């Protein structure tokens, strides 16, 4: 994903479907993917669904199973678009197990704010 700090480990395979690669550097001392890494992946995945500039207002993640080194799949969608807020959801699946589910709320940054740079 262009411009993403984790793009080398995150690939778009189709609309709303992503392939993730977890490497040894993503693992915590227990040998499983660190929860913070999963949160970054979710934020990038759900944020990529939005056309335009947006910032994260809320990110809620439910961890269900440990994620292991290797590949996984993520599916994401937009639940609702308002004037200023966009509500999204996603899940990460590794093998046949749902690893985690997330909901994100994003604020669309007004073009007038962006022109102040």
C-alpha positions, 0 to 999 in steps of 0.5 A, a space after each residue: 500500500 503506497 505511503 504506508 509504513 507497513 506496506 511491505 507486509 500488507 497487500 490488497 488482494 481485492 476490494 476490501 480483502 487484504 493479505 498480511 505477513 507477520 514476521 519475527 519482528 512482529 512477535 512479542 516475548 511469547 512468540 505471538 504477534 504483538 497486539 499493538 501490531 494487529 492494531 496498526 494493521 487494522 488502522 491501515 486496512 480500514 483507513 485505506 477504504 476511505 477516499 480522501 484524508 481522514 484521521 482515526 477517531 476511535 479504534 476498538 479491537 477484540 483479540 480472539 486468538 493468538 496470531 502467529 508468524 506467517 500469513 493471514 487474511 483481512 476483510 474490511 468494509 465501510 458500515 456507514 458514511 456520514 458527513 464527517 464520520 465514516 464507520 468501518 469494521 474488519 477482521 483478521 483470519 489466520 488459517 480457519 481462525 478469526 484472530 481479531 475483530 475491529 471497528 474504526 471511526 474516522 473523521 474526514 479532514 476538511 480540504 480547507 484544513 489540508 490547504 493550510 500546510 
